[in-house]
Amino acid sequence: MILVSTPDAGGIAAWWFIKLGVALAGGRALRATPAKSPPLCTAEGLIVSGGSDVFPELYGQQPQQKKKTGILPPRHLLKRVAGSVILPVFLFLLRRLLSLKQAPRHDRPRDALEMSLITQAETLGMPVLGICRGMQLINVVRGGSLHQSIADFYEDVRHPHTVLPHKRIFIVKGSHLQSFFPYTSLKVNALHHQAVDRLGTGLSVAARDEAGVTQAIIDEKKPFFVGVQWHPEYMPQHNSQRSLFTCLVRHARNYGRYKENHETPAPDGKQDNR
């Protein structure tokens, strides 16, 4: 069972696609929102999904005005979409349809819930996957900071803003992420305008894009504690993206076996040696 954190408002498309990704990997997804969150102990893994910006005061900054990034011009976007296969176009349109109800820019209740879930998961040794905002929040929980706008990084390099895989990233050589992605580089989607700045304690950069912006982080001392800046859930047609969910579910299964075999106090005070 994988607990998936989402906002109260919006986030339906992400939830459905993450649920699909987890199911294809052999797991089950359980949704958690600020209004209704099952206890983390009911799951064996955690996914912190994308969405609203992390509140800047959590990493010692004040909110800034959004800057426009070098997004893909509409005429080029239409050309790319027209030349893509049916499934990516379907995913693009479906996400647009399901995302009519927009989440607020900042979601303080969600920040509080997910920071608590990440901290609990670390304490329990549970596998964690952060997606986009989820990766950024993992970094903040570890004491890191964020770039509130990445527009300045893309003055000379195009930054496509698309659910389709048009952005090339480069896996850091020797990174543990290469055990999940047997590639030196791959194309991913990009829906973000913020990114990791100062790394949190114990984290290392696992991937960057052409502009040098961090695209993945990892704690290599843990079995599976990963954050990615892109949205693998919107690319289920790619083996490389499904492999992230497969690795998470595999580590969650191992964690579940540990839970089953670990001695825990029974309600009557006796030891339960399951």
N, C-alpha and C positions, 0 to 999 in steps of 0.2 A: 504494500500500500504506500503510495506517494502522496504526501500532503502538498497541495498546490495553492499558494497564496495569491489572491486576486483582489481588486478593489470591490467596493460595494456597488459603485456606479461604473458602467462600462466594463471592458475586459472580457466580454463574452466570447469574442472570436479567439482570443488568446487561450482562454480556458478550454474551449472545444478542441482546438488544435493540439494543445499540450496533452489533453486527455487522450487524443488519438495517438500522439507520439508515445505516451506511456503504455497504452494498450498494445501498440505494435511491438513494443519491447518486452511484452509479457507481464506488465504490471497493471495496477489499478490506481486511478487518481481520485483523490478526495479533496473537494474544494474548501478553502478557508478564506473568509473575508473578515474585515474588522467587526461587522455586525454579528457574524456567526462563524466561530472558529473551533473545530474539534480539537481536543488536546493532542499535542504532538506525539504523545506516547501511543496513539492509535495507528501510527504510521511507521514505516521503516526508512523513509527518505523524504527530502524536502526540496521543492522547486519554488523559488521566489521569482515570479513572473515580471514582465515589463509593465510600463504604464507611466504614471505621473512622475514628475521630478522629485528627487529626494529633497526634503526641506533643508535649505542651505545652512541654517543655524546649527544643524546637527554636525556640521564639519567646520563650524567657526566662521561662516560667511553670511552676508546679507543677500537677499534675492536681487538678481540683476535683470535688466530688461533683456528679452530674448533677441538674439541676433540671427539674421538670416544666414543659413549655410549655403554652400555651393551645391544646391540640389539639382537634380536632373531636370532640364527644361521640359515643359509639357510635350512639345513636339517630338523631342527625342524619346521621352517616356512612351508615347503612343507608338513610335516606331519600334522600340524594344519589345513592347507588349505584343504588337502585331507579329513580330518575328519569333515569339516564344511558343513553347508547346502548350497544349490545352490545359494541363494541370496547373502550371504556374499562373496562367491567366484566370482560371477558375478560383484559385486561392486568393489572388489579388482582389477580384470582384467580391468574393464572399466576405473577405475581411472588411472591405469598404461598407458593405451592406450591414454587417453586424457591429460596426463601430460608429453608427450614427449617434449613439448616446456616449458623449465624450466624458472622460474622467476629468476632475479638476486638475489644475497645474500642480498644486501641492495637496497632499492627502496625509495630514498629520496622524489620524487614527491608523491608517495603513502603515505609515512609518513605524509607529509604536508596536503594532502587531508583528511586523516582519523582523524588526530588530530583536524582539523577544524570541521569535521562532529561530532565527539564526543563532542566537546565543545559546538557546536550549539545545539545538541540534549539535553545536560544537561540544557542549558539555557531555552529551550522550554519545558522541562519536558517530553520529548519523551522517550519511552521505548527503551533500548539498549541491544543488545546481542553481546558480543565479543567472537570469536571462535579462539582458539590457539593464533596466532599472535595478533588477535583482543583483547583477554584478556590482553596480555602483554602490548599492546599499551594503553588500558584503564588505566592500572596501571601507565604507564609512564606519561600520561596526568595528572593524579592526583598527580604527583610528586614522584612516586615510582621508583624503579630500578629493574634490571633483572640480573639473573645468565646467563652469555653468554654461559656457558657450564654446563650441569648437570651430566656429566660423573662421577664425584667424588661421587655423591649421590648413585650411583648404583654399588658400588664395591661388596656389599654383597647381593643386591636385583636385580633380573633381570629386565631390562627395555625393554620390547618388542617394536619394531618399526614396527607397522603394522596397516593397516586400519581396521582390524578385532578386535572385543572386547576381548582382552586377558589381559588387565591391570585392576587390582582391585583398586578402590578408595573408600574412606570412607567419608561420609557426616558428617560434624561437627554437633554434637548434638545441637539442638535448633536453627540451622541456618535457615534463611528464605528460603534457597534453598530446604529444606525439604517439603515446600508447593508445589514445582514443582516435586520433586522426593520423593515419600513416602517410601524411603528406608534408611537403615543405611549404606549400601554399594552397589556397582554395578560394573560391568565390562564395561570398555570403551576401545576405541582404543588409539593409541599413535603414533604421527608423529612428535614430537617436540624434540629439543635438547637444548632449553632454557626454562627458567621458571621465575616466579615472585620471587624476592628477598625481598627488603624492600617494604612494602605495601604503596600504595598511600593514601593520606588524605581521610578519610571517608569510606575506603574500609575494609572489613574483609574477612578472609579466610573461605570459605564455604565447601571446600573438600580438602583432601590430599590423597596421595598414600602411599604405604607401606614404602617408603623411606623418607616420610615426605615432599615431594615436593608438593607445592601448585597446586591443580587441578581445583579449582574454587574460584572466588572472587565475592563479592556482596556488594552493598551499600544498607543496609537494611532500610535506611531512604527514599528511592525512591521506587515507585511501582514496577519497573522492570529495574534494572541496574545490569546486570549479565555478568560475563566472565567465560568461561570454557576452559580448556586446551586441551580437546579432540575435536573430530570432530563428532558432533551428526548427521550432514547431511549424513555421510557415513553409518549410521545405521538406515535407515528408517523402518527396519523390527522390531525394538524394540519400544514398547510403551513408555518406559522411555525416549528415545531420542526424539521421536516425541513430547513428552509433553513439551519440551523446546520451540519448535516452536509454539505449541498451546498456551502456556502461553504468549509468545511474541505477537502473533496475537490478543489474547484477550485483553491485555493491550493496544495494538495499536488501537484497536476498541474503547476502552474507551477514549483514548486520542483523537481519531477522533471526538467522540461525543462532547468532551470538546471544540475542535476547532470550531465545527459547532455552538455550543451554545454561544461561547465567542464573545463578542462585538469587532469587528475590524473596523478600519477606512475604509470607502469606498473610491474609487478613487476620488470622487468629494468632499471629506472632511466630508461627512455626515456619521453618524454611521450606520453600517450594523448590524441589530439585527437578524441575522439568528438564 
